[in-house]
């Protein structure tokens, strides 16, 4: 059971890792596609798509001019070979003509063959020369077309740059206008509201502090009144007690002589 659980756990790990890789690949593909579509849409909106087309034309024209120059070099090589071959043939004909008086039958047939070959080499040289002229003209045409495409691309890039610069300028002016409007609105609306809010808050704080001060004063006055009332009661009680003690003392003082008077002996008559 443990081995089966471990095997199943490994299978789950493999499936999870493969699923995660697949999701990552799909996400990267979708992101790449989305960014490419976004770039194409942005180029279409800003007009950069025409510049991309001109760039491709420049690359294609460079490839064509390379091929044309290669063909021109091949034609020039073929022309040089034809000129060399005809020169060799003419040299052989001239050698035979110099010893014309001692020709044999073989020299006569060789001369005839050389003349035919020279005529053929002359035609080949003429064709090679025409081919060289044609390829050189093609190189000039392709080079002129390359210059035209490069100038068109430069012109479109300048137009696009001016357009982007104008858009950036207008965007900066728009942002400046928005900031100016926000600043004016802040001065006209926000600042008075803030001052009013601050005054209300200050008044509220002052009222709260006044209420707290009044409450504290009332509480102090109440405590003071309670203390004064207590002291008054205490003084009243003290005065009452003192008065009662004084009254008792006075009564005791008056009663003492009355009790002492009967004990006196009257004088005896003589």
Phi and psi in degrees as GROMACS dihedral restraints (atoms count N, CA, C in turn):
[ dihedral_restraints ]
;  ai    aj    ak    al  type     phi  dphi    fc
    3     4     5     6     1   -65.6    20    10
    4     5     6     7     1   -43.0    20    10
    6     7     8     9     1   -65.0    20    10
    7     8     9    10     1   -39.6    20    10
    9    10    11    12     1   -63.7    20    10
   10    11    12    13     1   -40.6    20    10
   12    13    14    15     1   -64.9    20    10
   13    14    15    16     1   -42.5    20    10
   15    16    17    18     1   -64.3    20    10
   16    17    18    19     1   -41.4    20    10
   18    19    20    21     1   -62.4    20    10
   19    20    21    22     1   -44.6    20    10
   21    22    23    24     1   -64.2    20    10
   22    23    24    25     1   -37.0    20    10
   24    25    26    27     1   -65.2    20    10
   25    26    27    28     1   -40.9    20    10
   27    28    29    30     1   -63.7    20    10
   28    29    30    31     1   -41.5    20    10
   30    31    32    33     1   -61.7    20    10
   31    32    33    34     1   -42.0    20    10
   33    34    35    36     1   -61.9    20    10
   34    35    36    37     1   -40.5    20    10
   36    37    38    39     1   -63.8    20    10
   37    38    39    40     1   -41.8    20    10
   39    40    41    42     1   -64.8    20    10
   40    41    42    43     1   -45.1    20    10
   42    43    44    45     1   -62.3    20    10
   43    44    45    46     1   -41.0    20    10
   45    46    47    48     1   -66.2    20    10
   46    47    48    49     1   -42.2    20    10
   48    49    50    51     1   -65.6    20    10
   49    50    51    52     1   -42.5    20    10
   51    52    53    54     1   -64.7    20    10
   52    53    54    55     1   -39.8    20    10
   54    55    56    57     1   -65.0    20    10
   55    56    57    58     1   -39.1    20    10
   57    58    59    60     1   -65.9    20    10
   58    59    60    61     1   -42.5    20    10
   60    61    62    63     1   -62.7    20    10
   61    62    63    64     1   -41.5    20    10
   63    64    65    66     1   -62.4    20    10
   64    65    66    67     1   -42.8    20    10
   66    67    68    69     1   -64.8    20    10
   67    68    69    70     1   -39.8    20    10
   69    70    71    72     1   -64.3    20    10
   70    71    72    73     1   -41.9    20    10
   72    73    74    75     1   -63.5    20    10
   73    74    75    76     1   -43.9    20    10
   75    76    77    78     1   -63.0    20    10
   76    77    78    79     1   -40.4    20    10
   78    79    80    81     1   -64.7    20    10
   79    80    81    82     1   -42.5    20    10
   81    82    83    84     1   -65.4    20    10
   82    83    84    85     1   -40.7    20    10
   84    85    86    87     1   -63.6    20    10
   85    86    87    88     1   -46.3    20    10
   87    88    89    90     1   -62.9    20    10
   88    89    90    91     1   -39.6    20    10
   90    91    92    93     1   -65.7    20    10
   91    92    93    94     1   -42.0    20    10
   93    94    95    96     1   -62.9    20    10
   94    95    96    97     1   -43.8    20    10
   96    97    98    99     1   -63.5    20    10
   97    98    99   100     1   -43.1    20    10
   99   100   101   102     1   -63.2    20    10
  100   101   102   103     1   -43.9    20    10
  102   103   104   105     1   -66.0    20    10
  103   104   105   106     1   -38.0    20    10
  105   106   107   108     1   -65.4    20    10
  106   107   108   109     1   -43.2    20    10
  108   109   110   111     1   -63.7    20    10
  109   110   111   112     1   -38.6    20    10
  111   112   113   114     1   -64.6    20    10
  112   113   114   115     1   -41.4    20    10
  114   115   116   117     1   -63.8    20    10
  115   116   117   118     1   -41.4    20    10
  117   118   119   120     1   -63.9    20    10
  118   119   120   121     1   -43.6    20    10
  120   121   122   123     1   -63.7    20    10
  121   122   123   124     1   -40.0    20    10
  123   124   125   126     1   -66.0    20    10
  124   125   126   127     1   -41.4    20    10
  126   127   128   129     1   -63.9    20    10
  127   128   129   130     1   -37.5    20    10
  129   130   131   132     1   -67.5    20    10
  130   131   132   133     1   -39.0    20    10
  132   133   134   135     1   -69.4    20    10
  133   134   135   136     1   -44.7    20    10
  135   136   137   138     1   -82.4    20    10
  136   137   138   139     1    -7.4    20    10
  138   139   140   141     1    84.2    20    10
  139   140   141   142     1    11.8    20    10
  141   142   143   144     1   -78.3    20    10
  142   143   144   145     1    -9.7    20    10
  144   145   146   147     1   -64.3    20    10
  145   146   147   148     1   -36.6    20    10
  147   148   149   150     1   -65.3    20    10
  148   149   150   151     1   -36.5    20    10
  150   151   152   153     1   -67.0    20    10
  151   152   153   154     1   -39.2    20    10
  153   154   155   156     1   -61.5    20    10
  154   155   156   157     1   -40.9    20    10
  156   157   158   159     1   -63.3    20    10
  157   158   159   160     1   -41.3    20    10
  159   160   161   162     1   -66.8    20    10
  160   161   162   163     1   -35.2    20    10
  162   163   164   165     1   -62.0    20    10
  163   164   165   166     1   -44.0    20    10
  165   166   167   168     1   -63.5    20    10
  166   167   168   169     1   -38.3    20    10
  168   169   170   171     1   -63.3    20    10
  169   170   171   172     1   -38.1    20    10
  171   172   173   174     1   -63.7    20    10
  172   173   174   175     1   -44.3    20    10
  174   175   176   177     1   -62.8    20    10
  175   176   177   178     1   -45.1    20    10
  177   178   179   180     1   -64.0    20    10
  178   179   180   181     1   -40.2    20    10
  180   181   182   183     1   -66.5    20    10
  181   182   183   184     1   -37.3    20    10
  183   184   185   186     1   -63.1    20    10
  184   185   186   187     1   -40.4    20    10
  186   187   188   189     1   -63.7    20    10
  187   188   189   190     1   -41.4    20    10
  189   190   191   192     1   -65.1    20    10
  190   191   192   193     1   -40.9    20    10
  192   193   194   195     1   -69.7    20    10
  193   194   195   196     1   -31.7    20    10
  195   196   197   198     1   -64.4    20    10
  196   197   198   199     1   -45.1    20    10
  198   199   200   201     1   -63.3    20    10
  199   200   201   202     1   -39.8    20    10
  201   202   203   204     1   -66.5    20    10
  202   203   204   205     1   -40.7    20    10
  204   205   206   207     1   -66.2    20    10
  205   206   207   208     1   -36.7    20    10
  207   208   209   210     1   -64.0    20    10
  208   209   210   211     1   -42.0    20    10
  210   211   212   213     1   -65.1    20    10
  211   212   213   214     1   -36.3    20    10
  213   214   215   216     1   -66.5    20    10
  214   215   216   217     1   -40.3    20    10
  216   217   218   219     1   -64.6    20    10
  217   218   219   220     1   -41.8    20    10
  219   220   221   222     1   -62.4    20    10
  220   221   222   223     1   -40.7    20    10
  222   223   224   225     1   -66.4    20    10
  223   224   225   226     1   -38.5    20    10
  225   226   227   228     1   -65.7    20    10
  226   227   228   229     1   -40.3    20    10
  228   229   230   231     1   -64.1    20    10
  229   230   231   232     1   -43.2    20    10
  231   232   233   234     1   -63.7    20    10
  232   233   234   235     1   -37.3    20    10
  234   235   236   237     1   -66.1    20    10
  235   236   237   238     1   -42.5    20    10
  237   238   239   240     1   -62.4    20    10
  238   239   240   241     1   -41.4    20    10
  240   241   242   243     1   -63.1    20    10
  241   242   243   244     1   -40.9    20    10
  243   244   245   246     1   -65.2    20    10
  244   245   246   247     1   -41.8    20    10
  246   247   248   249     1   -62.9    20    10
  247   248   249   250     1   -42.7    20    10
  249   250   251   252     1   -63.7    20    10
  250   251   252   253     1   -43.5    20    10
  252   253   254   255     1   -63.4    20    10
  253   254   255   256     1   -40.8    20    10
  255   256   257   258     1   -68.9    20    10
  256   257   258   259     1   -36.4    20    10
  258   259   260   261     1   -62.6    20    10
  259   260   261   262     1   -43.1    20    10
  261   262   263   264     1   -62.4    20    10
  262   263   264   265     1   -43.0    20    10
  264   265   266   267     1   -63.4    20    10
  265   266   267   268     1   -44.2    20    10
  267   268   269   270     1   -65.1    20    10
  268   269   270   271     1   -36.9    20    10
  270   271   272   273     1   -63.0    20    10
  271   272   273   274     1   -41.3    20    10
  273   274   275   276     1   -65.1    20    10
  274   275   276   277     1   -40.2    20    10
  276   277   278   279     1   -64.1    20    10
  277   278   279   280     1   -43.2    20    10
  279   280   281   282     1   -63.5    20    10
  280   281   282   283     1   -38.9    20    10
  282   283   284   285     1   -61.3    20    10
  283   284   285   286     1   -41.1    20    10
  285   286   287   288     1   -67.8    20    10
  286   287   288   289     1   -38.7    20    10
  288   289   290   291     1   -67.2    20    10
  289   290   291   292     1   -32.2    20    10
  291   292   293   294     1   -65.6    20    10
  292   293   294   295     1   -30.0    20    10
  294   295   296   297     1  -112.6    20    10
  295   296   297   298     1    41.9    20    10
  297   298   299   300     1   -64.0    20    10
  298   299   300   301     1   -32.0    20    10
  300   301   302   303     1   -69.2    20    10
  301   302   303   304     1   -20.7    20    10
  303   304   305   306     1  -111.9    20    10
  304   305   306   307     1    25.3    20    10
  306   307   308   309     1   -66.0    20    10
  307   308   309   310     1   150.0    20    10
  309   310   311   312     1  -112.1    20    10
  310   311   312   313     1  -179.7    20    10
  312   313   314   315     1   -62.5    20    10
  313   314   315   316     1   -38.0    20    10
  315   316   317   318     1   -65.8    20    10
  316   317   318   319     1   -35.9    20    10
  318   319   320   321     1   -67.6    20    10
  319   320   321   322     1   -37.0    20    10
  321   322   323   324     1   -63.9    20    10
  322   323   324   325     1   -46.6    20    10
  324   325   326   327     1   -67.5    20    10
  325   326   327   328     1   -33.4    20    10
  327   328   329   330     1   -67.8    20    10
  328   329   330   331     1   -38.6    20    10
  330   331   332   333     1   -64.1    20    10
  331   332   333   334     1   -42.7    20    10
  333   334   335   336     1   -61.8    20    10
  334   335   336   337     1   -43.2    20    10
  336   337   338   339     1   -65.5    20    10
  337   338   339   340     1   -39.6    20    10
  339   340   341   342     1   -67.1    20    10
  340   341   342   343     1   -37.7    20    10
  342   343   344   345     1   -64.7    20    10
  343   344   345   346     1   -44.0    20    10
  345   346   347   348     1   -61.3    20    10
  346   347   348   349     1   -44.4    20    10
  348   349   350   351     1   -63.7    20    10
  349   350   351   352     1   -39.1    20    10
  351   352   353   354     1   -64.4    20    10
  352   353   354   355     1   -40.5    20    10
  354   355   356   357     1   -62.2    20    10
  355   356   357   358     1   -42.6    20    10
  357   358   359   360     1   -64.5    20    10
  358   359   360   361     1   -41.3    20    10
  360   361   362   363     1   -66.0    20    10
  361   362   363   364     1   -34.2    20    10
  363   364   365   366     1   -65.5    20    10
  364   365   366   367     1   -42.6    20    10
  366   367   368   369     1   -64.4    20    10
  367   368   369   370     1   -41.4    20    10
  369   370   371   372     1   -63.5    20    10
  370   371   372   373     1   -39.0    20    10
  372   373   374   375     1   -64.8    20    10
  373   374   375   376     1   -41.2    20    10
  375   376   377   378     1   -64.4    20    10
  376   377   378   379     1   -42.9    20    10
  378   379   380   381     1   -64.4    20    10
  379   380   381   382     1   -41.0    20    10
  381   382   383   384     1   -64.5    20    10
  382   383   384   385     1   -39.5    20    10
  384   385   386   387     1   -64.9    20    10
  385   386   387   388     1   -41.8    20    10
  387   388   389   390     1   -64.5    20    10
  388   389   390   391     1   -37.9    20    10
  390   391   392   393     1   -65.4    20    10
  391   392   393   394     1   -39.2    20    10
  393   394   395   396     1   -63.2    20    10
  394   395   396   397     1   -45.1    20    10
  396   397   398   399     1   -62.4    20    10
  397   398   399   400     1   -40.0    20    10
  399   400   401   402     1   -64.7    20    10
  400   401   402   403     1   -44.6    20    10
  402   403   404   405     1   -67.6    20    10
  403   404   405   406     1   -35.6    20    10
  405   406   407   408     1   -66.1    20    10
  406   407   408   409     1   -40.5    20    10
  408   409   410   411     1   -63.3    20    10
  409   410   411   412     1   -39.0    20    10
  411   412   413   414     1   -64.2    20    10
  412   413   414   415     1   -39.8    20    10
  414   415   416   417     1   -62.1    20    10
  415   416   417   418     1   -42.9    20    10
  417   418   419   420     1   -63.1    20    10
  418   419   420   421     1   -42.5    20    10
  420   421   422   423     1   -64.3    20    10
  421   422   423   424     1   -45.2    20    10
  423   424   425   426     1   -65.6    20    10
  424   425   426   427     1   -36.3    20    10
  426   427   428   429     1   -67.1    20    10
  427   428   429   430     1   -41.1    20    10
  429   430   431   432     1   -63.2    20    10
  430   431   432   433     1   -40.3    20    10
  432   433   434   435     1   -64.8    20    10
  433   434   435   436     1   -38.7    20    10
  435   436   437   438     1   -62.4    20    10
  436   437   438   439     1   -44.0    20    10
  438   439   440   441     1   -62.9    20    10
  439   440   441   442     1   -40.1    20    10
  441   442   443   444     1   -62.9    20    10
  442   443   444   445     1   -43.9    20    10
  444   445   446   447     1   -66.7    20    10
  445   446   447   448     1   -40.0    20    10
  447   448   449   450     1   -64.4    20    10
  448   449   450   451     1   -42.4    20    10
  450   451   452   453     1   -65.5    20    10
  451   452   453   454     1   -38.3    20    10
  453   454   455   456     1   -63.9    20    10
  454   455   456   457     1   -42.1    20    10
  456   457   458   459     1   -63.6    20    10
  457   458   459   460     1   -43.6    20    10
  459   460   461   462     1   -61.2    20    10
  460   461   462   463     1   -42.7    20    10
  462   463   464   465     1   -63.1    20    10
  463   464   465   466     1   -45.5    20    10
  465   466   467   468     1   -64.5    20    10
  466   467   468   469     1   -38.5    20    10
  468   469   470   471     1   -64.6    20    10
  469   470   471   472     1   -38.7    20    10
  471   472   473   474     1   -64.7    20    10
  472   473   474   475     1   -42.9    20    10
  474   475   476   477     1   -62.4    20    10
  475   476   477   478     1   -44.3    20    10
  477   478   479   480     1   -63.9    20    10
  478   479   480   481     1   -42.1    20    10
  480   481   482   483     1   -63.0    20    10
  481   482   483   484     1   -42.2    20    10
  483   484   485   486     1   -64.1    20    10
  484   485   486   487     1   -38.4    20    10
  486   487   488   489     1   -63.9    20    10
  487   488   489   490     1   -45.1    20    10
  489   490   491   492     1   -65.7    20    10
  490   491   492   493     1   -38.6    20    10
  492   493   494   495     1   -65.0    20    10
  493   494   495   496     1   -40.7    20    10
  495   496   497   498     1   -65.4    20    10
  496   497   498   499     1   -43.3    20    10
  498   499   500   501     1   -61.6    20    10
  499   500   501   502     1   -40.2    20    10
  501   502   503   504     1   -64.7    20    10
  502   503   504   505     1   -39.9    20    10
  504   505   506   507     1   -64.0    20    10
  505   506   507   508     1   -47.2    20    10
  507   508   509   510     1   -63.1    20    10
  508   509   510   511     1   -38.0    20    10
  510   511   512   513     1   -64.1    20    10
  511   512   513   514     1   -41.6    20    10
  513   514   515   516     1   -63.1    20    10
  514   515   516   517     1   -41.3    20    10
  516   517   518   519     1   -64.5    20    10
  517   518   519   520     1   -39.3    20    10
  519   520   521   522     1   -64.1    20    10
  520   521   522   523     1   -44.3    20    10
  522   523   524   525     1   -62.9    20    10
  523   524   525   526     1   -41.3    20    10
  525   526   527   528     1   -62.2    20    10
  526   527   528   529     1   -41.5    20    10
  528   529   530   531     1   -63.6    20    10
  529   530   531   532     1   -42.5    20    10
  531   532   533   534     1   -62.5    20    10
  532   533   534   535     1   -43.3    20    10
  534   535   536   537     1   -62.9    20    10
  535   536   537   538     1   -38.9    20    10
  537   538   539   540     1   -64.9    20    10
  538   539   540   541     1   -42.8    20    10
  540   541   542   543     1   -62.7    20    10
  541   542   543   544     1   -42.8    20    10
  543   544   545   546     1   -63.2    20    10
  544   545   546   547     1   -40.4    20    10
  546   547   548   549     1   -63.6    20    10
  547   548   549   550     1   -44.8    20    10
  549   550   551   552     1   -65.0    20    10
  550   551   552   553     1   -42.4    20    10
  552   553   554   555     1   -63.4    20    10
  553   554   555   556     1   -36.1    20    10
  555   556   557   558     1   -64.7    20    10
  556   557   558   559     1   -39.4    20    10
  558   559   560   561     1   -70.8    20    10
  559   560   561   562     1   -41.4    20    10
  561   562   563   564     1   -79.1    20    10
  562   563   564   565     1   -40.2    20    10
  564   565   566   567     1  -108.2    20    10
  565   566   567   568     1   -52.4    20    10
  567   568   569   570     1   -70.1    20    10
  568   569   570   571     1   -45.3    20    10
  570   571   572   573     1   -63.6    20    10
  571   572   573   574     1   -46.0    20    10
  573   574   575   576     1   -60.8    20    10
  574   575   576   577     1   -39.4    20    10
  576   577   578   579     1   -63.4    20    10
  577   578   579   580     1   -40.0    20    10
  579   580   581   582     1   -66.4    20    10
  580   581   582   583     1   -42.2    20    10
  582   583   584   585     1   -64.4    20    10
  583   584   585   586     1   -42.1    20    10
  585   586   587   588     1   -62.6    20    10
  586   587   588   589     1   -43.7    20    10
  588   589   590   591     1   -63.4    20    10
  589   590   591   592     1   -41.3    20    10
  591   592   593   594     1   -65.2    20    10
  592   593   594   595     1   -40.9    20    10
  594   595   596   597     1   -64.6    20    10
  595   596   597   598     1   -43.0    20    10
  597   598   599   600     1   -61.7    20    10
  598   599   600   601     1   -42.9    20    10
  600   601   602   603     1   -63.2    20    10
  601   602   603   604     1   -42.0    20    10
  603   604   605   606     1   -64.4    20    10
  604   605   606   607     1   -44.4    20    10
  606   607   608   609     1   -61.6    20    10
  607   608   609   610     1   -40.5    20    10
  609   610   611   612     1   -63.5    20    10
  610   611   612   613     1   -42.6    20    10
  612   613   614   615     1   -63.2    20    10
  613   614   615   616     1   -42.2    20    10
  615   616   617   618     1   -62.4    20    10
  616   617   618   619     1   -43.6    20    10
  618   619   620   621     1   -62.1    20    10
  619   620   621   622     1   -43.0    20    10
  621   622   623   624     1   -62.7    20    10
  622   623   624   625     1   -44.4    20    10
  624   625   626   627     1   -63.3    20    10
  625   626   627   628     1   -40.3    20    10
  627   628   629   630     1   -62.7    20    10
  628   629   630   631     1   -42.1    20    10
  630   631   632   633     1   -64.4    20    10
  631   632   633   634     1   -41.8    20    10
  633   634   635   636     1   -64.0    20    10
  634   635   636   637     1   -42.4    20    10
  636   637   638   639     1   -63.7    20    10
  637   638   639   640     1   -43.0    20    10
  639   640   641   642     1   -62.9    20    10
  640   641   642   643     1   -41.2    20    10
  642   643   644   645     1   -63.5    20    10
  643   644   645   646     1   -42.5    20    10
  645   646   647   648     1   -63.9    20    10
  646   647   648   649     1   -42.2    20    10
  648   649   650   651     1   -64.4    20    10
  649   650   651   652     1   -42.7    20    10
  651   652   653   654     1   -62.4    20    10
  652   653   654   655     1   -42.1    20    10
  654   655   656   657     1   -64.2    20    10
  655   656   657   658     1   -40.9    20    10
  657   658   659   660     1   -64.9    20    10
  658   659   660   661     1   -42.5    20    10
  660   661   662   663     1   -64.1    20    10
  661   662   663   664     1   -39.3    20    10
  663   664   665   666     1   -63.3    20    10
  664   665   666   667     1   -45.0    20    10
  666   667   668   669     1   -63.9    20    10
  667   668   669   670     1   -39.8    20    10
  669   670   671   672     1   -65.3    20    10
  670   671   672   673     1   -41.1    20    10
  672   673   674   675     1   -64.1    20    10
  673   674   675   676     1   -41.1    20    10
  675   676   677   678     1   -62.2    20    10
  676   677   678   679     1   -42.4    20    10
  678   679   680   681     1   -65.0    20    10
  679   680   681   682     1   -42.6    20    10
  681   682   683   684     1   -63.0    20    10
  682   683   684   685     1   -39.7    20    10
  684   685   686   687     1   -62.6    20    10
  685   686   687   688     1   -42.2    20    10
  687   688   689   690     1   -63.2    20    10
  688   689   690   691     1   -43.8    20    10
  690   691   692   693     1   -64.4    20    10
  691   692   693   694     1   -37.3    20    10
  693   694   695   696     1   -64.9    20    10
  694   695   696   697     1   -43.4    20    10
  696   697   698   699     1   -61.8    20    10
  697   698   699   700     1   -42.5    20    10
  699   700   701   702     1   -63.6    20    10
  700   701   702   703     1   -42.0    20    10
  702   703   704   705     1   -65.4    20    10
  703   704   705   706     1   -39.2    20    10
  705   706   707   708     1   -61.6    20    10
  706   707   708   709     1   -46.8    20    10
  708   709   710   711     1   -61.9    20    10
  709   710   711   712     1   -42.3    20    10
  711   712   713   714     1   -64.0    20    10
  712   713   714   715     1   -43.3    20    10
  714   715   716   717     1   -64.5    20    10
  715   716   717   718     1   -39.9    20    10
  717   718   719   720     1   -62.5    20    10
  718   719   720   721     1   -44.5    20    10
  720   721   722   723     1   -64.3    20    10
  721   722   723   724     1   -44.1    20    10
  723   724   725   726     1   -63.6    20    10
  724   725   726   727     1   -40.4    20    10
  726   727   728   729     1   -65.0    20    10
  727   728   729   730     1   -40.7    20    10
  729   730   731   732     1   -65.3    20    10
  730   731   732   733     1   -42.7    20    10
  732   733   734   735     1   -65.3    20    10
  733   734   735   736     1   -39.6    20    10
  735   736   737   738     1   -66.4    20    10
  736   737   738   739     1   -39.8    20    10
  738   739   740   741     1   -64.4    20    10
  739   740   741   742     1   -42.2    20    10
  741   742   743   744     1   -64.3    20    10
  742   743   744   745     1   -39.2    20    10
  744   745   746   747     1   -66.1    20    10
  745   746   747   748     1   -38.8    20    10
  747   748   749   750     1   -66.6    20    10
  748   749   750   751     1   -43.3    20    10
  750   751   752   753     1   -64.1    20    10
  751   752   753   754     1   -38.2    20    10
  753   754   755   756     1   -67.1    20    10
  754   755   756   757     1   -35.2    20    10
  756   757   758   759     1   -69.8    20    10
  757   758   759   760     1   -39.9    20    10
  759   760   761   762     1   -71.3    20    10
  760   761   762   763     1   -33.0    20    10
  762   763   764   765     1   -74.9    20    10
  763   764   765   766     1   -27.5    20    10
  765   766   767   768     1   -66.7    20    10
  766   767   768   769     1   -46.5    20    10
  768   769   770   771     1   -66.5    20    10
  769   770   771   772     1   -32.6    20    10
  771   772   773   774     1   -66.0    20    10
  772   773   774   775     1   -36.3    20    10
  774   775   776   777     1   -75.2    20    10
  775   776   777   778     1   -29.5    20    10
  777   778   779   780     1   -81.3    20    10
  778   779   780   781     1   -17.6    20    10
  780   781   782   783     1   -67.3    20    10
  781   782   783   784     1   -43.6    20    10
  783   784   785   786     1   -65.4    20    10
  784   785   786   787     1   -18.3    20    10
  786   787   788   789     1   -79.9    20    10
  787   788   789   790     1   -10.0    20    10
  789   790   791   792     1   -73.5    20    10
  790   791   792   793     1   138.5    20    10
  792   793   794   795     1   -88.8    20    10
  793   794   795   796     1   131.0    20    10
  795   796   797   798     1   -68.3    20    10
  796   797   798   799     1   155.0    20    10
  798   799   800   801     1   -74.3    20    10
  799   800   801   802     1   142.3    20    10
  801   802   803   804     1   -82.2    20    10
  802   803   804   805     1   139.5    20    10
  804   805   806   807     1   -73.7    20    10
  805   806   807   808     1   144.6    20    10
